[in-house]
């Protein structure tokens, strides 16, 4: 039975055969127009045909049970012009209909077999050179195409971040290969659909590029809107893209439309203007969507037959072939033969690769998700500056030698650590809202701008999506970004930039691309005088849900310094994305048990000190006697638990406090050892009871490790944090910890009963 795809293919070759020449046949090196020679035109047509045949193969193999992906590039093949006119060193973040682009760019890298690689990707083969069977992505390390898995505009912010990072590396003189992995005149290509152009992430990215240009930072990014007039079943209003983006300040607009040679000229103009001016360009590329949104899409359900046929009559391959025949770039019979030869090659390749093995087990699937080498991270965190260099950075007043006083708050020690890490790592950047001139809302970044300059410490516009996009792009371009999110609640505005983008890059590129970063997040509750849920967000469940994301949460200053060094080293050595959650209420805390005792101040551990890495807990013992209870907690909970432990000791309940420090991965093995020894466990979780914190994971994790002990938890209520003293009604406090500990102390010993938990 002849399939609809085969009918379209037949119509295509017949259409090429019917085309007539209007000019003599050109020699291969003769120009059709500008840099488009006859040979380049023939190659372009072959690349477009190859992309179409790959779509045919995907659907055929899907019908045969061998393929898993059928979102095709049919109708978008004109993007091959972009692939031909940009360089393999121009990072490209691509729309999922980018087959033409990838095939054309692969001509510039002889070792890349775009046909075989694409087939491997849609059959889920382990030898797919980019994702190794984890997903169908357009990606290639040799072609500088970092893979995108959700191209509904979520990649625009990081494309801008990449462009800005190229310019930043140039200004900092880091273009000798030590940091920047591409030439300093590279541009960034970012393609997306007309429907995706309405997405908040798209608007954030485009706005960020314009903002950077207005501020003089330059953003050489080529936004390519591939306009086919449809978002699955929803049409884009006529002239919507041109009307929305055509006259924006600090953004050049180019509409590429018409015959293929005219499109070539228009695209070439946009590419060269972006490269020469280092400014953003919006390239509006006319396309047509053929064969529906995807293989499962039945477009007759929402489109008329006449509309479908009208689009098929605008087939860009047929239009390009006819035009190139007409201008003498290729003969009609040669074009027809080319179509047949290309398709035969693609289908043969597809048949040859069918049956290629895929990933076989969870270990193989997850291998690039969260790489971690304790030895490398420890070494990277202890490689210190020479004493003379540190003295110069600190103007002779080293923080560990300070005398007024030597012991300092967590905020001060984080600040000192950032100073030392920026001095140690020339590629490290600190940025976010209010971090530079103001020095941060809580003054944690004070002084960094004066010491390291505005190219390494800078304020961003007020948009968390942009901040995280800048971080991703900087990481891809060889920097070590340390962005700040001003409040935990603000992070939820941009969570997909971590979940869908930053944390997935290593996974879907098999570790060939990474965007290392340490995201400093001021959060949790217990602020006095500055309340309300937006500044007292006590839920981290959304962060713990992200595969591969490491989460650190210090409770005191010296730990914060050593954990931050460890986090930065993990990012630098293994390409990790780390969330560094800083308890706001502890930034400037001095006292532990009573006003003026200054027991929560700490000495500064100098850069050569041992870092604190995942798996390592802090243990606060209750004297020399064996504890009868373990209180496991983190952040603000450590300070409250120690206050409770002092009270409990007076009634002969010997409680040790274990600071978990790392909330992902949780240090369950280390904790299990402590609970086995003490016989009881109380988990103090300052986050919300249901899904907001770590109590569930701790208790279930120990149960699965066959730890036999009574277990109880005390958690915050499932509520937003209200203003003022009312906050105390829904948050964990010392009294609630004491009550829970007393109840647990009355429980039978672990030998008599198994684990349990109590949410009260």
C-alpha angles and dihedrals in degrees: 000000000000112000126218089248091056091049090054091048091050091049089051095055091043090050091053091048092053094052116107131214120243095184140038117274110272125227113249094256096044115108124247087189131336110320093351103104124183091257093050088049091053090048090050092053090048091052092050090049091048091054091051093049091051088057089051090051092049092055094043093051091045089056088050092050097251104100131063104190132060108162096128137203091222108143094016097075092115086081084080085084088066092049090053096046100046128067131249086242093058103097109234126201103191141206114234092252093065102114094121092050093051095047092048094047091049088065086071092058110051093192092061116089101197094183096054093039092052093048090050090052098053094044091050096241120178090223092060097127096223113033098012091220098313094115143337103267137156101237143131133167094208090049093045093238109142107204121255120200101180111036098175086122096287089120098059096084093054092046087058090045089053093050093048090047091056089056092044091053089051092052092047093048093242096133098104093092094269090107116349110071096194133052115280092242092057120126128207122240118207121177129189141152130268092248091050089054087077094058118112091237091055092050090046092052095047091045091050092053092050091046092051091050092049090051092050096249095117124221113206096195126141109211108202114197107193099204115200094153096243140091099194096293100347117091123223112234115253113271090004095129095045092045093048101043105016099091107027116137117249092019122094113216121209123178112206109198141132130047118004095253090052091049088051091056093046093048092046090053091051094047095048094044090052092047096047100041096035087223133129120267129195108212111195105202119191113224138158128225113231129186095018130279094301140340092279094049116105101197094184086075091070106014132061121245090241091056091050092049091047090056092048089054087059093056103156094215092054090046092048093046093050091047094049091048090049094053094045099252092124138003121248096242090046091053091050092049090048091055091052095045093048093050093047091051093049095047092047090051091049093051091048093053097045108115095032107152120256132206109306108198145012093264091059092045094050100038097106096036101089113002114189131174111182092196094051093044092049092048093047091051096052102045097112136197117253113268091249092053092050092048088053092049092049096040089241095305107104113196094231089055096047115130104191083087118328093203112074144179127267091256092054093048093048087051091051091048092052090051092052095043093050088050092048096046116045090191095056118112131191118199146144140109112332095347099123119044095017093040093228131305088275095034092246092135096041115142097014094105093052093050101041108023135236095288090066102029114038145154119242132205116272101272126103092202089060093045091055091042090054088049093052094048092047091051093049089051095054102268126125103228123200103186122183124222105202096217133008091235090059091058092070089068088067106022094129089065086069101030101041101025122019099035094044101050098084090043096054095039095047089241095304091116124036136172103203116195144148110220110205108208123186106211156124125081141276099089111152119218094003103071141148127104096275091064096033104049108163101181126098099162093109090057095045089053093065113098114237097008112133115213124199125186117180123197102195138030103256091047090048091055094048094042093048090052089050092048093049091048091050089053093046099045102034103023092244128168108225129186110209106198112200117195104230094205090059098049093094102015113135107168134062113184104007141004112285099014090112090203092141094061117099141196116248113255105221121234095268092060121115111271123229110240134181114296096034117111132191116236123201107192128202100231126288099317124097110264118243094203139030119215109199117196146128143215114003088359092071093061093045092045091053090051089051092046091057091053092045092052088061089061093044098259105135106206124178117202118221116198105209091199094182117062095184116061092023114219093237097152093054091045093048089058091054094047092047087057099043099038099220137065132203115183113205107199115179091192128085118298099236114056096324101102145012107275095100092049094047095050095043091044092054092045090054088051087057094244104166109206140112108270132193135168138207116202141168118268121264092259143107111255111260127214124274127346091346086077089073091066094065102033132081114258138177093266093055090050091052092049092049092047092050091050090049091048089059091054120105117265122273091256090062102047142015131246122297137167135216123201095196 
